[in-house]
Amino acid sequence: MALGPILWPMAEGGAQPTAAQLVFFIALEVIQSLAFGLGISFLLFGLPTMRRASSNSRLLGWAMYLSIGWLLASWWPHSHLHQVVGENLQGLLYIEYGFHVTLIVGALVLAYGFISLLGQQSKATTRVA
């Protein structure tokens, strides 16, 4: 959280929050920083679990693993990049497409993976019964 302003300085001439708004921006920064930490932790330690969960498809396991990490970790740089670009609409478009589209793709990968895992579970249950 402390590195954000150092890595991504605020664009000059941007709007300044009121005291009441600042509290909410700080709370949002705390939440995003925690999600970033969880995302990095998942990327460091979650691969073995994802491999076990999606044992039938190695590619799907990797895609789900990367999607979860990205869905958790991307908010912190996303918000800070908004601060950097300020009123630059072209920069804003790059940020929005770079983050929002990849987040949508990640969510689609997880939805597909979840449905696949439910299908595998259903087949296993049918065989046992």
Residue pairs with C-beta under 8 A, 6 or more apart in sequence:
1 29
1 30
1 33
4 29
4 33
4 76
4 80
7 80
8 77
8 80
8 81
8 83
8 84
9 83
9 84
10 83
10 84
10 86
11 83
11 84
11 85
11 86
11 87
11 88
12 86
13 86
13 87
14 83
14 86
14 87
17 25
28 79
29 79
32 75
32 76
32 79
33 76
35 72
35 73
35 75
35 76
36 72
36 73
36 75
36 76
36 77
38 72
38 73
39 68
39 69
39 70
39 71
39 72
39 73
39 74
40 69
40 73
42 65
42 68
42 69
42 72
43 65
43 69
43 73
46 65
46 68
46 69
47 65
50 61
50 62
50 64
50 65
50 68
51 58
51 61
53 61
53 64
53 117
54 60
54 61
54 64
54 113
54 116
54 117
55 61
56 116
56 120
57 116
60 109
60 112
60 113
60 116
63 109
63 113
64 109
64 110
64 113
66 106
67 105
67 106
67 107
67 109
67 110
67 113
68 106
68 110
70 102
70 103
70 106
71 103
71 106
71 107
71 110
74 99
74 102
74 103
78 95
78 99
81 95
82 92
82 95
84 91
85 91
85 92
85 95
